[in-house]
Amino acid sequence: MSAVHHIPPSEAILACQGLSKHFGSIRAFTDVAFQARRGEVTAVIGDNGAGKSTLIRCLVGVHVPDGGEIFFDGQPRPFANPDEARKAGIETVHQNLALIDELTVAQNLFLNREIVRRIGPFALLDRKAMKQQARAMLSRLSINMPSVSQRVRRLSGGQRQAISICRAAGSGAKVVVMDEPTAALGVQETANVEALIRRLREQAVSVILVSHNFDQVRRLSDQIWVMRAGRMVATVRSSETTGNELVALVTGAA
Amino acid sequence: MSTPEQNAPVHTAGAAEESRPSLSALLLDPSFWADWASVVGLVGLVIVFGIAQPVFLSIANLQALLLAAAILVVLSIGQTFVVATAGIDLSLAAAVMLGAIILGLVDAAGYGIFLACALAVAATSAVGFLNGVLITAGKIPDFVVTLGTLSGVTGLGLILSGGEPIMVGSTFLLRLASGSLGPFGYPVWVAIAAVIVAHIALYHTRFGVHLLATGGQVESAGALGIRTNRVKIAAYTISGFCAGIAALLLVARIGSAEPQINTSLLLNSVAAVVLGGVSLFGGRASILGPAIGALMLTALVNGLTLLSVSAFYQPLAVGAIVVLAALIMRYQK
């Protein structure tokens, strides 16, 4: 199995080549090539410490890689910080969700992207517009929320995850990156989040998914990339692989 | 908390409307009492003092009460912005003293009262800005930084004034202190204006949302691109600015700049914030709550004075009420 599976650049929305990152003497990953196709769900799997999360963090500008190139939409685009990546159209659903408990659902959905009305030199929040659009964003992804004026503190884990994903997808993002989106969820909530990811895909949003759950990855993704001990060791089409093969690739038994 | 949107009926995406809780359910809910502690306390005090000493409810006394509360209301607003970021400003009363002394010195030097007022407010705002920079850039806990500036600013005030009070005989300040418009004196209008401006800033601007987000979960706010350090520096600068306004009102009220800190102003500003239902852990704030808390503390002192209770008992009463309020706050949602 070849480690690098070449896709024509026009098909790749986010890609990297020869990417390396180390923290002091600890190598997170070395010489990694990765490509996420436009409109697909691309999964990155691997054991704990394989370098998945660090790779993703480099792609979205949280860490600056030590070497190699990152391509976004066919162009070399190293992101200096997450804000730049966000402006380019890459949204991240953080592992801790980055929600503010004391703010409402609508306030969280529009955090740092608030809609304002200009009154002379002053810019006042247009709460009505934000609430309306928040409802529209939620219903587009069929997320059931009793009220957008509810504080996030009172929501369940699944609802919180849904809001975080909705925020990421709702801003016209081209790529939504999710790090272990169902790690802390129950069975029903996991199913809801998976349905949400499928709906994103239907709306032609490219998704990059980091996961431990091989069954979930096979259910949701189109392409799977496998990392082991800081290297990208394989990539397979989800439809052409089995759970056993993935286990073998991740553990190195193949 | 008293966000207006919370009680408004909300139509949701294909879901049932949120039902409004009935009045009896509301009254049995301890978190209702926690949210409205300052209002309930104020009403309770007015009833008790009104019965015990009818003079308390006379127009003249109520006007005097509001006039006396104006300074504390302004300071409590400043403290609220800082506490909303999960910080605390212990240098508030010291900044008031420094502002007063700069006002007195510039006025005494003959530069005119308006420049004196402007420089006083600029100086206290600078103290707030310095607090914010030391806390964010220096990564020093707010408690330590503002304790340090409390001492530093006090010393600066003593050095500048030589420890002597400075008389300020300005007609402008005299008119500010004694004049009135409609039912209220000018200082009361200043406090009302401060409440309105602060309320709009907190609830109707991006800055307000970012302030609460920074106080709520600083890492999450940062992950979404909110510049949390700037927000914190702005909060401390607002606190310093409020200290400057309070300094003007104070000098106008007593007619001189005194080189001593009124520690009860600092403690009462924190107490008013707590009574007002603002979370000391940040992320949750209102302006009306602390303003009413400040009124309540002033009413307490005023009422006890009218009942001829020794002034020595006043700090005891304030302390008891604040601790009681903090206990009630535990039931907040």
Interface residues (C-beta under 8 A of the other chain):
Chain A: P82 D83 R86 T92 H94 N96 L97 A98 L99 I100 D101 E102 L103 T104 Q107 L111 N112 E114 V116 F122 A123 L124 L125 R127 K131 R135 A136 L138 S139 I143 N144 M145 P146 S147 V148 S149 Q150 R154
Chain B: E5 Q6 A8 V10 H11 T12 A13 G14 A15 A16 E18 I200 Y203 H204 T205 R206 G208 V209 H210 L212 A213 G215 G216 Q217 E219 S220 A221 A223 L224 G225 I226 S279 G283 R284 K333
